[in-house]
Amino acid sequence: MMRLDSTGIEYIAGRARRPVGLFLALAMAGIGTEAAAQQSADIDRLKALIEAQQQQLDALREELEAMRADQVPQTSGERLDPYETETMMAPAAQEREPMTPTRGVVLLRREDGALVTLSGQINQAMNIADDGKSTDLYFVDNDVSGSRFRLAANAPLGQATMGAVLEVGVSGNNSYEVSQDNQRADDVFTVRHADMRIRDDGWGQFWFGRGSAASDGKAEYDLSLVASSIMYSGVADPVGGLQFTDGSNLTGIAVGDAFFNFDGVRMNRVRYDSPMMGPLQASVSAGSDERWDLGLTLGGNYGEWSGISVGDFVMLGAVAVADPSSNNVDYRLMGSGSVLHEPTGLSFTVSAGKDDLKSGSDPYNLYFKLGYDTRLFSVGATGFGLDYTRNKHVSGQGDEGESVGLAVLQTIDSYGIDLYGQFRRYSLDRAVGPSFEDISVFTAGARWAF
C-alpha cells in the first residue's frame, strides 16, 4: 500500500522508500563527521592545556629542589639549621630570630614576588638526672629550641620589601618547667612573634609588633653545629626546672635560677636595624615600661647570621646594652663571639653578660666552648662540643655556679633531623645556708624541622 503524507514523502506499509532513507542516512553521517571533528579539536586543546600545566608543575618542582639544595652549606662543618635564611652557620642565633625559614611549605607564590610559607619543628628529649638524692627519667620538650610552628609572608614594596611573621611555641612538658615534684608540667603556648617589618637596604629595616628586642640573641652567637639543638650559652635550658637538693630535700632553687646568660628577650616593641656599615649593623628597640635596647653585630645582615670570612676563618660577634626595667638593675650588658676555622671544622665560642645593680654585687656569667664539626657519615654533618660556664651572684649574693658539658649532634640532611646527646654537670656553691648536691644529667633527643 502506498500513500503520501502531508510532507510529500512516499511510505509503503508505514516505512519510507530506500532512496529517501539513503538521503537521510548520508545527512546524519555528515553531521556525525562534523561532531567527531569538533570532539577531536576539543581533545587536542585539552591535551595542550594539560601539557602547559605539567610544564608549570615541573618548573615549580625545579624551584623547590633548588631551594632545598641551597640549604646544604658549603663549609667544612656543613651545618643544616631549619631556620637559616641564607647561608652557613651561627645556629644559636639563626635558630632564634631569622625572618624567613628555608624549610617549610610554600602556601602562596605570586608573580609579583609575594611569598607565604608555613614551617615548624618538633624537639623532644629525655633527661636522666641524678640530683644527689635520686635518679629519675624525664620526658620533655627541649627548651633549647622548643617545638613551634611559623607562618611567614614577604612581598615587594617598590624598591623595598615588607613582611610579617606569626610564630607560636607549642610545648608540652617544657624542660624549663619540669621538676622533681612536677614531672607533668602544664602545656606552654607562647606567642614568639607577631611581627611586621619594612626593609630597604639603603635606609635599613623597621619592625613593629612582638619579636626580638635589639639585644635578643647577642649573648648566643655560636658557629658550632651542636648549638642548633642542644649546647649553647643558655646551659640551663635542657633542665631548667630541676631543683638542687641538699642530699635529702628539694631546696626550691632550680637550675634556671642559678644559670643565666643575660641575653635579651622577645617583647612587644618597635625596632630599627641600620643599613650595613661594612660588616657591622646597629640595632635599637624600645618597648613598654620604658624598656630600651641597643645592639651592634659583626657579621650579621638583617637577621642572616652568616658571619664574615677572613682567610680560612669565619667570625661572628655581637655586643648589646639594655634596660631590663628591673627595680634593682641600672642596665644589662651582654656579648658573644665565635670563630670557625673552616678547613678543620674547629671553632671557639665565648659569651659574657652582667647586670649593673643599684645595690649589691653585680651578677655575671662567663661561657666558653670548643666545637668540632666534621662529616663522619654520608647522611649529614656531625658536631661535637665541650663547654664550661661560670657565674657569680646569679641565684643570690655570693653564690657561685659552674657547669661543664660534652655534646654530640648528627644531622640527617634529607629529612631536616638532628639527633643529639649531651652529658652535663651543674654545681652551685651557696654563700649562706646548706651545701647543695651537684646535678648530673644525660640528655638524648631529636629535633625534626619541617
Secondary structure, DSSP 4 states (H G I P E B T S, - for coil): -EEE-TT--EEETTEE-HHHHHHHHHHHHHHHHHHHHHHHHHHHHHHHHHHHHHHHHHHHHHHHHHHHHHTS--SSS----TT-SSSS--HHHHHHS-SS-SSSEEEEE-TTS-EEEEEEEEEEEEEEEE-SS-EEEEEEE-GGG--EEEEEEEEEETTEEEEEEEEEEEESSBTTT-BTTBSSPPPEEEEEEEEEEEEETTTEEEEEEEEE-TTTTTT----SGGGGTT-SS-TTGGGTTPEEESSSSEEEEEHHHH-------EEEEEEEEPPPBTTEEEEEEEETTTEEEEEEEES-BTTB---EEETTEEEEEEEEEEE---TTEEEEEEEEEEEEETTTTEEEEEEEEEEEESSSPPPEEEEEEEEEEEEEETTEEEEEEEEEEEEESSSSTT-EEEEEEEEEEEEEGGGTEEEEEEEEEEEEE-SSSS----EEEEEEEEEEE-
